[in-house]
């Protein structure tokens, strides 16, 4: 192995910290005025924008930048797990939150489809990395909720589901379903994007993954419970375990009761128009 010295980097500001972000694909250099620049760790070149729209390695390489805030003079900066946000301690001892931002292809009156696609791809890549490393991805969800339009959010959801066939789970076959975090995380993102408050109904695209998550949670819990008791000697069960199973059993029965009621109500509504194909189709919609 041969070490080679890179060219010197000159700057007219004080460097506060240098952080390795996005699994070593970017170096974040924070200055005393609160500004942050991202560098390629191999060449130390500054990520100024999208140079290659066919290759995405990180959010910074795809054109994401820390949104400027002149009031945040940073004494110390901590980045979120996926580098979508930064918590900055200012000179008054207050914590300021800075978010990463992107033009998403809209620059003035022009629109660049390639920049939009690269931005969505980089968010998808960051989400997949977080799932594979058991790292919290709430900072990515915050960016998606705050900065993406509903159509762009749907595109993001489609992209993260495209990674489902990629097999990165190398545990034993019988444990793969329980140990695969990517499925529930995808469902959680889709459910969260449709949440509009506790007193407003979810959209259908959000309600379905929310119900699937509950069903998966109950089924996995029952599987663990039965596996735990397999071949065990008869003895009093742990009250905490029984209480947990009891709650999920009640929820499962209530959920089945709700589905049956909805099916019976639907059958009653369609019974009068069952012979009329056109009216049946309209009521079914």
MIVEX-751010 format. One line per 2 residues: their letters; for each residue x, y, z of N, C-alpha, C. Coordinates in Angstrom, 1 decimal. Each point is the difference from the previous one (the first is absolute). Example, Ala and Ser with C-alpha at 12.3 -4.5 7.8 and 13.67 -1.06 7.14 Angstrom:
2
AS = 13.2/-5.7/7.8/-0.9/1.2/0.0/0.9/1.2/0.0  -0.4/1.1/-0.7/0.9/1.1/0.0/-0.8/1.1/0.8
! end
This chain:
285
XX = 0.8/-1.2/0.0/-0.8/1.2/0.0/0.9/1.2/0.0  -0.4/1.0/-0.8/0.8/1.2/-0.1/-0.9/1.2/0.3
XX = 0.5/0.8/0.9/-0.7/1.3/0.4/0.5/1.1/-0.9  -1.0/0.8/-0.5/0.3/1.1/-0.9/-0.6/1.2/0.5
XX = 0.8/1.1/0.2/-0.5/1.2/0.5/-0.8/0.8/-1.0  -1.2/0.4/0.4/-0.8/0.8/-0.9/0.4/1.5/0.1
XX = -0.5/0.7/-1.0/0.3/1.5/0.0/-0.6/0.7/1.2  0.6/1.0/0.5/-0.5/0.8/1.1/-1.3/0.7/-0.3
XX = -0.8/0.1/1.0/-1.3/0.7/-0.1/0.1/1.3/0.8  -0.3/1.1/-0.6/0.1/1.3/0.6/-1.4/0.5/0.2
XX = -0.3/0.6/1.2/-1.3/0.6/0.3/0.2/1.2/0.9  -0.9/1.0/-0.1/0.1/1.2/0.7/-0.8/0.0/1.3
XX = -0.5/-1.2/0.4/-0.8/-0.1/1.2/0.6/-1.0/0.9  -0.4/0.0/1.3/0.5/-0.9/1.0/-0.8/-1.3/-0.2
XX = 0.7/-1.1/0.0/-0.7/-1.4/-0.1/-0.3/-0.4/1.5  -1.3/-0.3/0.2/-0.5/-0.4/1.3/0.1/-1.5/0.2
XX = -0.4/-0.7/-1.1/0.0/-1.5/0.1/0.0/-0.6/-1.4  0.5/-1.2/0.0/0.0/-0.8/-1.3/-0.6/-1.3/0.4
XX = -1.1/-0.4/-0.7/-0.8/-1.2/0.3/-0.1/-0.8/-1.2  0.1/-1.3/0.2/-0.2/-1.0/-1.1/-1.5/-0.3/0.0
XX = -0.6/0.2/-1.1/-1.5/-0.2/-0.1/-0.3/-1.0/-1.1  -1.2/-0.5/0.0/-0.6/-0.8/-1.0/0.9/-1.2/-0.3
XX = 0.4/-0.7/1.1/0.8/-1.2/-0.1/1.3/0.2/-0.7  0.6/1.1/0.2/1.3/0.3/-0.6/0.0/0.5/-1.4
XX = -1.1/0.3/-0.5/-0.1/0.5/-1.4/0.1/1.5/-0.1  0.0/0.7/1.1/0.1/1.5/0.0/0.7/0.4/1.3
XX = 0.7/1.1/0.0/0.6/0.6/1.1/-0.6/1.4/0.2  -0.6/0.2/1.2/-0.6/1.3/0.3/0.9/0.9/0.8
XX = 0.3/1.1/-0.6/0.9/1.0/0.7/-0.8/1.1/0.5  -0.1/0.3/1.3/-0.8/1.0/0.6/0.9/1.2/0.4
XX = -0.4/1.2/-0.4/0.8/1.2/0.3/-0.7/0.8/1.2  0.8/1.0/0.5/-0.5/0.7/1.1/-1.2/0.9/-0.3
XX = -0.2/0.3/-1.2/-1.2/0.8/-0.4/-1.2/-0.8/-0.2  0.0/-1.3/0.3/-1.1/-0.9/-0.2/-0.2/-0.6/-1.3
XX = 0.9/0.3/-1.0/-0.1/-0.6/-1.3/0.6/-1.4/0.0  -0.5/-0.8/-0.9/0.5/-1.4/-0.1/0.3/-0.3/-1.5
XX = 1.1/-0.5/-0.2/0.4/-0.5/-1.4/0.2/-1.5/0.0  -0.3/-0.6/-1.1/0.2/-1.5/0.0/1.0/-0.3/-1.1
XX = 0.9/-0.9/0.4/1.2/-0.3/-0.9/0.0/-1.5/-0.4  0.5/-0.3/-1.1/0.2/-1.4/-0.4/1.2/-0.5/0.8
XX = -0.2/-1.1/0.8/1.1/-0.5/0.8/1.2/-0.5/-0.7  -0.2/-0.4/-1.3/1.1/-0.5/-0.8/0.9/1.1/-0.6
XX = -0.6/1.1/-0.4/0.8/1.1/-0.6/-0.1/1.3/0.8  -0.8/0.1/1.0/-0.3/1.2/0.7/-0.5/1.1/-0.8
XX = -0.6/-0.3/-1.2/-0.6/1.0/-0.8/-1.4/0.3/0.6  -0.4/1.3/-0.1/-1.2/0.4/0.6/-1.2/-0.4/-0.9
XX = -1.0/-0.6/0.6/-1.2/-0.3/-0.7/-0.8/1.3/-0.3  0.1/0.5/-1.2/-0.7/1.2/-0.4/-1.3/-0.2/-0.7
XX = -0.2/-1.2/-0.4/-1.3/-0.3/-0.7/0.1/-1.3/-0.7  -0.9/-0.3/-0.8/0.0/-1.3/-0.7/0.9/0.0/-1.2
XX = 1.0/-0.8/0.0/0.9/-0.1/-1.1/-0.3/-1.2/-0.9  -0.5/-1.0/0.7/-0.3/-1.3/-0.8/-1.4/-0.4/0.5
XX = -1.0/0.2/-0.9/-1.3/-0.4/0.4/-0.3/-1.4/-0.1  1.0/-0.8/-0.5/-0.2/-1.5/-0.1/0.5/-0.7/1.2
XX = 0.7/0.7/0.9/0.6/-0.6/1.2/-0.4/0.8/1.2  -0.5/-0.7/1.0/-0.4/0.6/1.3/0.7/-0.7/1.1
XX = 0.8/0.7/0.8/0.7/-0.6/1.1/-0.5/0.6/1.3  -0.5/1.2/0.1/-0.4/0.6/1.2/-0.9/1.1/-0.2
XX = -0.6/0.5/1.0/-0.9/1.2/-0.1/0.8/1.2/-0.5  1.2/0.2/0.6/0.8/1.2/-0.4/0.4/-0.1/-1.4
XX = 0.4/-1.2/-0.5/0.4/-0.1/-1.4/-1.2/0.2/-0.9  -1.2/-0.2/0.4/-1.2/0.1/-0.8/-0.5/1.5/0.0
XX = 0.6/0.9/0.8/-0.4/1.4/-0.1/-0.6/0.5/1.3  -0.2/-0.8/1.0/-0.5/0.4/1.3/1.0/0.9/0.7
XX = -0.6/1.1/0.6/0.9/1.0/0.7/-0.8/0.4/1.3  0.8/0.4/1.0/-0.5/0.5/1.2/-0.6/1.4/-0.3
XX = -1.3/0.2/0.3/-0.6/1.2/-0.3/0.6/1.1/0.8  0.3/1.2/-0.6/0.8/1.0/0.7/-0.9/0.7/1.1
XX = 0.7/0.3/1.1/-0.7/0.7/1.1/1.1/0.9/0.6  -0.2/1.3/-0.2/1.0/1.0/0.4/0.0/0.1/1.5
XX = -1.1/-0.3/0.7/0.0/0.1/1.4/0.6/-1.1/0.8  0.4/-1.1/-0.7/0.5/-1.1/0.7/1.5/0.0/-0.1
XX = 0.7/0.5/0.9/1.5/0.0/0.1/0.4/-1.2/0.8  0.6/-1.0/-0.6/0.1/-1.3/0.7/1.3/-0.1/0.8
XX = -0.2/-0.4/1.3/1.1/-0.4/0.8/0.3/-1.5/-0.1  -1.1/-0.7/-0.2/0.1/-1.5/-0.1/-1.2/-0.5/-0.8
XX = 0.2/-1.0/-0.9/-1.0/-0.5/-0.9/0.0/-1.5/0.1  -1.3/-0.5/0.1/-0.2/-1.5/0.0/-1.0/-0.3/-1.1
XX = 0.4/-0.9/-0.8/-0.9/-0.4/-1.2/-0.9/-1.2/0.4  -1.1/0.0/-0.7/-1.0/-1.1/0.2/0.6/-1.3/-0.6
XX = -0.6/-1.1/0.4/0.6/-1.3/-0.5/0.2/-0.1/-1.5  -0.9/0.6/-0.8/0.2/0.0/-1.5/0.3/1.3/-0.6
XX = 0.5/0.9/0.9/0.5/1.3/-0.5/-1.0/0.9/-0.7  -1.3/-0.2/0.4/-1.1/0.8/-0.6/-0.2/1.3/0.9
XX = 0.5/0.0/1.2/-0.1/1.2/0.8/1.2/0.1/0.9  0.2/1.2/0.5/1.1/0.3/0.9/-0.4/0.9/1.2
XX = 0.3/-0.4/1.2/-0.3/0.7/1.2/1.3/0.8/0.3  -0.2/1.4/0.0/1.2/0.9/0.2/-0.2/0.8/1.3
XX = 1.1/-0.1/0.8/0.0/0.8/1.2/0.6/1.4/-0.3  -0.8/1.0/0.2/0.4/1.4/-0.3/0.7/0.6/1.2
XX = 0.4/1.3/-0.2/0.8/0.7/1.0/-0.8/0.3/1.3  -1.3/0.0/-0.1/-0.9/0.2/1.2/-0.3/-1.3/0.7
XX = 0.5/-1.1/-0.4/-0.3/-1.2/0.6/-1.3/-0.7/-0.4  -0.6/0.5/-1.1/-1.2/-0.5/-0.5/0.3/-0.9/-1.1
XX = -0.9/-1.0/-0.2/0.2/-1.0/-1.0/-0.9/0.4/-1.2  0.6/0.1/-1.2/-0.7/0.4/-1.2/0.0/-1.2/-1.0
XX = -1.1/-0.3/-0.6/-0.2/-1.1/-0.9/0.2/0.5/-1.4  0.9/-0.6/-0.8/0.2/0.3/-1.4/-0.3/-1.3/-0.8
XX = -0.8/0.2/-1.1/-0.4/-1.1/-0.8/0.7/0.0/-1.3  0.2/-1.1/-0.6/0.5/-0.1/-1.4/-1.1/0.3/-0.9
XX = 0.4/0.7/-1.1/-1.0/0.4/-1.0/0.5/-0.3/-1.4  -1.0/0.0/-1.0/0.3/-0.3/-1.4/-0.9/0.7/-0.8
XX = 0.4/0.4/-1.2/-0.9/0.6/-1.0/-1.0/-0.9/-0.6  0.3/-1.3/0.0/-0.9/-1.0/-0.6/-0.3/0.3/-1.5
XX = 1.0/0.6/-0.6/-0.1/0.2/-1.4/-0.6/1.4/-0.4  -0.6/0.7/1.0/-0.7/1.3/-0.3/1.0/1.1/0.4
XX = 0.5/0.6/-1.1/1.0/1.1/0.2/-0.5/1.2/-0.8  -0.6/0.9/0.7/-0.6/1.1/-0.7/-1.2/-0.4/-0.9
XX = 0.0/0.4/-1.2/-1.0/-0.4/-1.0/0.2/-1.3/-0.7  1.2/-0.6/0.3/0.4/-1.2/-0.7/-0.3/-1.2/0.9
XX = -0.1/-1.2/-0.6/-0.2/-1.2/0.7/0.9/-1.1/-0.6  0.8/-0.6/0.8/1.0/-1.0/-0.4/-0.5/-1.4/0.6
XX = -0.5/-0.8/-0.9/-0.5/-1.4/0.4/1.1/-0.8/0.6  1.2/0.1/-0.5/1.1/-0.8/0.5/0.4/0.3/1.4
XX = 0.0/1.3/0.4/0.3/0.4/1.4/-1.1/-0.5/0.9  -1.3/0.1/-0.4/-1.1/-0.6/0.8/0.2/-1.5/0.2
XX = 0.3/-0.7/-1.0/0.2/-1.5/0.1/1.2/-0.3/0.9  1.1/0.8/-0.1/1.1/-0.3/0.9/-0.3/0.3/1.4
XX = -0.8/1.0/0.3/-0.3/0.4/1.4/-0.9/-1.2/0.6  -0.9/-0.5/-0.8/-0.9/-1.1/0.5/0.9/-1.2/0.2
XX = 0.9/-0.3/-0.9/0.9/-1.2/0.1/0.9/0.1/1.2  0.5/1.2/0.3/0.9/0.1/1.2/-0.8/-0.1/1.3
XX = -1.2/0.4/0.1/-0.9/-0.2/1.2/-0.3/-1.5/0.1  -0.2/-0.6/-1.1/-0.3/-1.5/0.1/1.2/-0.7/0.4
XX = 1.2/0.3/-0.5/1.2/-0.6/0.4/0.3/0.2/1.5  -0.2/1.2/0.5/0.2/0.3/1.4/-1.0/-0.9/0.8
XX = -1.2/-0.1/-0.4/-1.0/-0.8/0.7/0.4/-1.5/0.1  0.5/-0.5/-1.2/0.4/-1.4/0.0/1.2/-0.3/0.8
XX = 0.9/1.0/0.0/1.2/-0.2/0.9/-0.4/0.0/1.5  -0.9/0.9/0.3/-0.4/0.1/1.4/-0.7/-1.3/0.4
XX = -0.8/-0.6/-0.8/-0.7/-1.3/0.3/1.0/-1.1/0.1  1.0/0.0/-0.9/0.9/-1.1/0.1/1.0/0.1/1.2
XX = 0.1/1.2/0.6/0.9/0.2/1.1/-0.7/0.1/1.3  -1.4/-0.2/0.0/-0.8/0.2/1.2/0.2/1.4/0.6
XX = 0.0/1.0/-0.9/0.1/1.4/0.5/-1.3/0.7/-0.2  -0.4/0.8/0.9/-1.2/0.8/-0.1/-0.1/0.8/-1.3
XX = -1.1/0.0/-0.7/-0.2/0.7/-1.2/-1.0/1.1/0.1  -0.3/0.4/1.2/-1.0/1.1/0.2/0.4/1.3/-0.7
XX = 1.3/0.3/0.0/0.5/1.2/-0.6/-0.3/0.0/-1.5  0.0/-1.1/-0.7/-0.3/-0.1/-1.4/-1.5/0.2/-0.2
XX = -0.8/-0.5/0.9/-1.5/0.2/0.0/-0.3/1.4/0.1  0.7/0.7/0.9/-0.2/1.5/0.2/0.2/0.8/-1.3
XX = 1.1/-0.4/-0.7/0.3/0.7/-1.2/-1.1/-0.3/-1.1  -0.4/-1.2/0.0/-1.0/-0.4/-1.0/-1.4/0.7/0.3
XX = -0.3/0.1/1.2/-1.3/0.6/0.4/0.1/1.5/-0.2  1.1/0.7/0.3/0.1/1.4/-0.1/0.3/0.6/-1.4
XX = 0.7/-0.8/-0.8/0.5/0.6/-1.3/-0.6/-0.6/-1.2  -0.5/-1.2/0.0/-0.5/-0.7/-1.2/-1.5/0.2/-0.2
XX = -0.4/0.2/-1.2/-1.4/0.1/-0.3/-0.7/-1.4/0.1  -1.3/-0.1/0.0/-0.6/-1.3/0.1/0.4/-0.9/-1.1
XX = 0.1/0.5/-1.2/0.5/-0.8/-1.1/1.4/-0.5/0.2  0.9/0.8/0.5/1.3/-0.4/0.3/0.1/-1.0/1.1
XX = -0.9/0.2/1.0/0.0/-1.0/1.1/-0.4/-1.3/-0.5  -1.0/-0.1/-0.9/-0.4/-1.3/-0.6/1.2/-0.6/-0.8
XX = 0.7/0.8/-0.7/1.2/-0.5/-0.7/1.0/-0.6/0.9  0.2/0.7/1.1/1.0/-0.5/1.0/-0.5/-1.3/0.6
XX = -1.2/-0.1/0.3/-0.6/-1.3/0.5/0.2/-1.1/-1.0  -0.3/0.3/-1.2/0.2/-1.0/-1.1/1.5/-0.5/-0.1
XX = 0.9/1.0/0.2/1.4/-0.4/-0.1/0.5/-0.8/1.1  -0.5/0.3/1.2/0.5/-0.9/1.2/-0.6/-1.4/-0.1
XX = -1.1/-0.1/-0.6/-0.6/-1.4/-0.1/0.7/-0.8/-1.1  0.7/0.7/-0.9/0.7/-0.7/-1.1/1.2/-0.7/0.6
XX = 0.5/0.3/1.2/1.1/-0.6/0.6/-0.4/-1.3/0.8  -1.2/-0.3/0.0/-0.5/-1.2/0.8/0.6/-1.3/-0.5
XX = 0.1/-0.2/-1.3/0.6/-1.3/-0.5/1.5/-0.2/0.3  0.7/1.1/0.4/1.4/-0.1/0.3/0.2/-0.8/1.3
XX = 0.6/-1.1/0.0/0.2/-0.8/1.2/1.3/0.3/0.7  -0.1/0.7/1.1/1.2/0.4/0.8/-0.2/-0.7/1.4
XX = -0.9/-0.9/0.1/-0.2/-0.7/1.3/0.6/-1.4/0.0  1.1/-0.2/0.7/0.8/-1.2/-0.1/-0.2/-0.9/1.3
XX = -1.1/0.2/0.7/-0.3/-0.9/1.1/-0.6/-1.3/-0.5  -0.3/-0.9/0.9/-0.6/-1.3/-0.3/-1.4/0.3/-0.6
XX = -0.4/-1.0/-0.8/-1.2/0.2/-0.8/-1.3/0.3/0.8  -0.1/-0.7/1.2/-1.2/0.1/0.8/-0.1/1.3/0.7
XX = 1.2/0.7/0.1/0.0/1.3/0.8/-0.1/1.2/-1.0  0.0/-0.2/-1.3/0.1/1.1/-0.9/-1.2/0.9/0.1
XX = -1.2/-0.6/0.1/-1.2/0.9/0.0/-0.1/0.8/1.3  0.5/-0.5/1.1/0.0/0.8/1.2/1.1/1.0/0.2
XX = 1.1/-0.3/-0.7/1.2/0.8/0.2/0.2/1.0/-1.2  -0.9/0.0/-0.9/0.1/1.0/-1.2/-0.7/1.3/0.4
XX = 0.8/1.0/0.2/-0.6/1.3/0.5/-0.5/0.9/-1.2  0.4/-0.4/-1.2/-0.3/0.9/-1.2/-1.5/0.0/-0.3
XX = -0.7/-1.1/0.2/-1.4/0.0/-0.3/-0.8/0.9/0.9  0.1/-0.2/1.3/-0.8/0.9/0.9/0.5/1.5/-0.1
XX = 1.2/0.3/-0.4/0.4/1.4/-0.1/-0.6/0.6/-1.2  -0.1/-0.8/-1.1/-0.7/0.6/-1.2/-1.4/0.2/0.3
XX = -0.7/-0.9/0.7/-1.4/0.2/0.3/-0.2/1.2/1.0  1.0/0.2/0.9/-0.1/1.1/0.9/0.1/1.3/-0.7
XX = 0.9/0.1/-0.9/0.2/1.3/-0.8/-1.3/0.3/-0.8  -0.6/-1.0/-0.6/-1.2/0.2/-0.8/-1.1/0.4/0.9
XX = -0.1/-0.6/1.2/-1.1/0.3/1.0/0.2/1.4/0.5  1.3/0.4/0.3/0.2/1.3/0.6/-0.2/1.1/-1.0
XX = 0.2/-0.2/-1.3/-0.2/1.0/-1.0/-1.5/0.4/-0.1  -0.9/-1.0/0.4/-1.4/0.3/-0.1/-0.7/0.4/1.3
XX = 0.8/0.2/1.0/-0.5/0.4/1.3/-0.3/1.5/0.0  -1.2/0.4/0.3/-0.5/1.4/0.0/-0.4/0.5/1.3
XX = 0.3/-0.8/1.1/-0.5/0.4/1.3/-0.9/-1.0/0.6  -0.1/0.0/1.3/-0.8/-1.0/0.7/-1.5/0.0/-0.3
XX = -0.5/1.2/-0.4/-1.4/0.1/-0.2/-0.4/0.0/-1.5  0.9/-0.3/-0.9/-0.3/0.0/-1.4/0.3/-1.4/-0.5
XX = -0.9/-0.5/-0.9/0.2/-1.4/-0.5/1.2/-0.1/-0.9  0.7/-1.1/0.0/1.1/-0.2/-0.9/-0.5/-0.3/-1.5
XX = 0.8/0.3/-0.9/-0.3/-0.4/-1.4/0.1/-1.5/-0.1  -0.5/-0.5/-1.1/0.0/-1.5/-0.2/1.4/-0.5/-0.1
XX = 0.9/0.8/-0.7/1.4/-0.4/-0.2/0.7/0.0/1.4  -0.5/0.7/1.0/0.7/0.0/1.3/-0.7/-1.0/0.9
XX = -1.3/-0.2/-0.1/-0.7/-0.9/0.9/0.4/-1.5/-0.2  0.2/-0.4/-1.3/0.3/-1.4/-0.2/1.4/-0.4/0.6
XX = 1.1/0.8/-0.2/1.2/-0.4/0.6/-0.1/0.1/1.5  -0.8/0.9/0.6/-0.1/0.1/1.4/-0.7/-1.3/0.6
XX = -1.0/-0.5/-0.7/-0.6/-1.2/0.4/0.9/-1.2/-0.2  0.8/0.0/-1.0/0.9/-1.1/-0.2/1.1/-0.1/1.1
XX = 0.4/1.2/0.4/1.0/0.1/1.1/-0.5/-0.6/1.3  -1.3/0.3/0.3/-0.6/-0.5/1.2/-0.1/-1.6/-0.1
XX = -0.5/-0.4/-1.2/-0.1/-1.5/-0.2/1.4/-0.7/0.1  1.0/0.6/-0.6/1.3/-0.6/0.1/0.5/0.0/1.5
XX = -0.2/1.1/0.7/0.5/0.1/1.4/-0.7/-1.1/0.8  -1.3/-0.2/-0.2/-0.7/-1.0/0.8/0.5/-1.4/-0.4
XX = 0.1/-0.3/-1.3/0.4/-1.3/-0.5/1.5/-0.3/0.5  0.9/0.9/-0.1/1.3/-0.2/0.5/0.1/-0.3/1.5
XX = -0.8/0.8/0.7/-0.1/-0.2/1.5/-0.5/-1.4/0.3  -1.0/-0.5/-0.7/-0.5/-1.3/0.3/1.0/-1.1/-0.4
XX = 0.7/0.3/-1.1/1.0/-1.0/-0.4/1.1/-0.1/1.0  0.5/1.1/0.5/1.0/0.0/1.1/-0.5/-0.7/1.2
XX = -1.3/0.3/0.4/-0.5/-0.6/1.2/-0.1/-1.5/-0.1  -0.5/-0.5/-1.2/-0.1/-1.5/-0.1/1.3/-0.6/-0.1
XX = 1.0/0.6/-0.7/1.3/-0.5/0.0/0.7/-0.1/1.3  -0.3/1.0/0.8/0.6/0.1/1.4/-0.6/-1.1/0.9
XX = -1.2/-0.4/-0.3/-0.7/-1.1/0.9/0.2/-1.4/-0.6  0.6/-0.1/-1.2/0.1/-1.3/-0.6/1.0/-0.9/0.8
XX = -0.5/-1.1/0.4/0.8/-1.0/0.7/0.3/0.4/1.5  -0.6/1.1/0.5/0.3/0.4/1.3/-0.8/-0.8/1.0
XX = 0.6/-0.1/1.2/-0.7/-0.7/1.1/-1.2/0.8/0.5  -1.1/-0.7/0.4/-1.2/0.7/0.5/0.4/0.8/1.3
XX = -0.2/1.3/-0.1/0.3/0.9/1.1/-0.8/1.2/-0.2  -0.2/0.8/1.1/-0.8/1.2/-0.1/0.7/1.0/-1.0
XX = -0.8/0.6/-0.8/0.5/0.9/-1.0/0.3/1.4/0.6  0.9/0.7/-0.6/0.3/1.3/0.4/-1.2/0.9/-0.2
XX = -0.4/0.7/1.1/-1.2/0.9/-0.2/0.1/1.1/-1.0  1.3/0.5/-0.1/0.2/1.1/-1.0/-0.2/-0.5/-1.4
XX = 0.5/-1.3/-0.3/-0.1/-0.5/-1.3/-1.5/-0.3/-0.3  -0.7/-0.6/1.0/-1.4/-0.3/-0.3/-0.8/1.3/-0.2
XX = 0.3/1.1/0.7/-0.7/1.2/-0.1/0.3/0.6/-1.4  1.2/-0.2/-0.5/0.3/0.5/-1.4/-0.7/-0.8/-1.0
XX = -0.1/-1.3/0.1/-0.7/-0.9/-0.9/-1.5/0.3/0.1  -0.5/0.2/1.2/-1.4/0.3/0.1/-0.4/1.2/-0.7
XX = 0.8/1.1/0.1/-0.3/1.2/-0.7/-0.1/-0.1/-1.5  1.0/-0.8/-0.5/0.0/-0.2/-1.5/-1.1/-0.9/-0.4
XX = -0.4/-1.0/0.8/-1.1/-0.8/-0.3/-1.3/0.8/-0.1  -0.2/0.8/1.0/-1.2/0.9/-0.1/0.0/0.9/-1.2
XX = 1.2/0.5/-0.4/0.0/0.9/-1.1/-0.3/-0.8/-1.3  0.5/-1.2/-0.1/-0.2/-0.9/-1.2/-1.5/-0.3/-0.1
XX = -0.6/-0.3/1.1/-1.5/-0.3/0.0/-0.8/1.2/-0.4  0.4/1.2/0.5/-0.7/1.2/-0.3/0.2/0.3/-1.5
XX = 1.2/-0.2/-0.5/0.2/0.3/-1.4/-0.8/-0.9/-0.9  0.0/-1.3/0.3/-0.8/-0.9/-0.7/-1.5/0.3/0.0
XX = -0.5/0.5/1.2/-1.4/0.4/0.2/-0.2/1.2/-0.9  0.9/0.9/-0.1/-0.2/1.2/-0.8/0.0/-0.3/-1.5
XX = 0.8/-0.9/-0.4/0.0/-0.5/-1.4/-1.3/-0.6/-0.4  -0.5/-0.9/0.9/-1.2/-0.7/-0.3/-1.2/1.0/0.0
XX = 0.0/0.9/0.9/-1.1/1.0/-0.1/0.0/0.8/-1.3  1.2/0.4/-0.4/0.1/0.7/-1.3/-0.4/-0.8/-1.2
XX = 0.3/-1.3/0.0/-0.4/-0.9/-1.1/-1.5/-0.1/0.0  -0.6/-0.2/1.2/-1.5/-0.2/0.1/-0.7/1.3/-0.4
XX = 0.5/1.2/0.4/-0.6/1.3/-0.5/0.2/0.1/-1.5  1.1/-0.4/-0.5/0.2/0.2/-1.4/-1.0/-1.0/-0.8
XX = -0.2/-1.2/0.6/-0.9/-0.9/-0.7/-1.5/0.6/0.1  -0.3/0.6/1.1/-1.4/0.6/0.1/-0.1/1.1/-1.0
XX = 1.0/0.8/-0.2/-0.1/1.2/-0.9/-0.1/-0.5/-1.4  0.6/-1.1/-0.4/0.1/-0.4/-1.4/-1.1/-1.0/-0.3
XX = -0.8/-0.5/1.0/-1.0/-1.0/-0.2/-1.1/0.5/-1.0  -0.4/1.3/0.2/-1.1/0.5/-0.8/0.4/0.3/-1.4
XX = 1.3/0.1/-0.3/0.4/0.4/-1.4/0.8/-1.2/-0.6  -0.1/-1.2/0.6/0.9/-1.1/-0.4/-0.3/-0.4/-1.5
XX = -1.3/0.1/-0.4/-0.4/-0.4/-1.3/0.3/1.1/-1.1  0.2/1.3/0.5/0.2/1.1/-0.9/1.5/0.2/-0.1
XX = 0.7/-0.4/-1.1/1.4/0.0/-0.1/0.6/1.4/0.2  -0.7/1.0/-0.7/0.5/1.4/0.0/-0.1/0.6/1.4
XX = -1.1/-0.2/0.7/-0.2/0.5/1.3/0.9/-0.7/1.0  0.2/-1.3/-0.2/0.9/-0.8/0.8/1.5/0.6/-0.1
XX = 0.4/0.3/-1.2/1.4/0.5/-0.2/0.1/1.4/0.7  -1.0/0.8/-0.1/0.1/1.4/0.6/0.0/-0.1/1.5
XX = -0.8/-0.9/0.6/0.0/-0.1/1.5/1.3/-0.7/0.5  0.6/-0.9/-0.9/1.2/-0.6/0.4/1.2/0.9/0.1
X = -0.1/1.1/-0.9/1.1/1.0/0.0/-0.1/0.9/1.2
! end
